[in-house]
Amino acid sequence: MELTGWLGFGFIQLFYIPQIIRTLRTRDVSGLSLFSWVVLWLGLLGYLVYSYWRRDPVFMAGNAIGLLQTSFQLGLIWRYRS
């Protein structure tokens, strides 16, 4: 069952890559909702704290890396927002 969790973790992390690449290439963030990305960041932070409390390595890794990727995307949105 843990393998299924790690596979899910990998697929979820793939979600971020196309958006980050597109943002870096075009520097266009006009279609992105800052509010939505902030809510996602807060949700991932909450899940990270909870998964740490539960001592669940799959969810700790997934939420920590997701938090980093979301932070990077938020940085790009703030940088390129006009």
C-alpha positions in Angstrom: 0.0 0.0 0.0 2.9 2.4 0.7 4.0 2.0 -2.9 0.7 3.3 -4.0 1.2 6.3 -1.8 4.6 7.0 -3.3 3.2 6.6 -6.8 0.4 9.1 -6.0 3.1 11.4 -4.5 5.0 11.3 -7.8 1.9 12.0 -9.9 0.8 14.9 -7.7 4.3 16.5 -8.0 4.1 16.3 -11.8 1.1 18.6 -11.6 3.2 21.6 -10.9 5.8 21.2 -13.7 3.9 22.3 -16.7 2.5 25.4 -14.9 5.9 26.4 -13.6 7.6 25.9 -17.0 4.9 27.9 -18.8 5.2 30.7 -16.3 9.0 30.9 -16.6 8.8 30.9 -20.4 6.0 33.4 -20.9 6.2 35.4 -17.7 2.4 35.7 -18.1 0.5 35.1 -14.9 -2.7 37.0 -15.9 -4.8 33.8 -15.9 -3.6 32.6 -12.5 -5.5 33.3 -9.3 -3.2 34.6 -6.5 -5.9 33.8 -3.9 -6.2 30.2 -5.1 -2.4 29.6 -4.9 -2.3 31.1 -1.4 -5.2 28.9 -0.3 -3.3 25.8 -1.8 -0.2 26.9 0.1 -2.0 27.2 3.4 -3.7 23.8 2.8 -0.4 22.1 2.1 1.1 23.7 5.2 -1.7 22.3 7.3 -1.4 18.9 5.8 2.4 19.0 6.3 1.9 19.7 10.0 -0.7 17.0 10.3 1.4 14.4 8.4 4.4 15.2 10.6 2.3 14.7 13.7 1.1 11.3 12.2 4.7 10.4 11.3 3.7 9.5 7.8 6.7 9.7 5.5 4.8 9.6 2.2 2.5 12.5 3.1 5.4 14.5 4.8 7.4 14.2 1.6 4.5 15.0 -0.7 3.3 18.0 1.3 6.8 19.4 1.9 7.7 19.2 -1.8 4.3 20.5 -2.8 4.7 23.4 -0.4 8.1 24.2 -2.0 6.7 24.1 -5.6 3.7 26.2 -4.6 6.0 28.7 -2.9 8.0 28.9 -6.1 4.9 29.4 -8.2 3.6 32.1 -5.8 7.0 33.8 -6.1 6.6 33.8 -9.9 3.1 35.2 -9.6 4.2 38.1 -7.4 7.2 38.8 -9.5 5.4 38.9 -12.9 2.1 40.4 -11.7 1.7 43.8 -13.4 
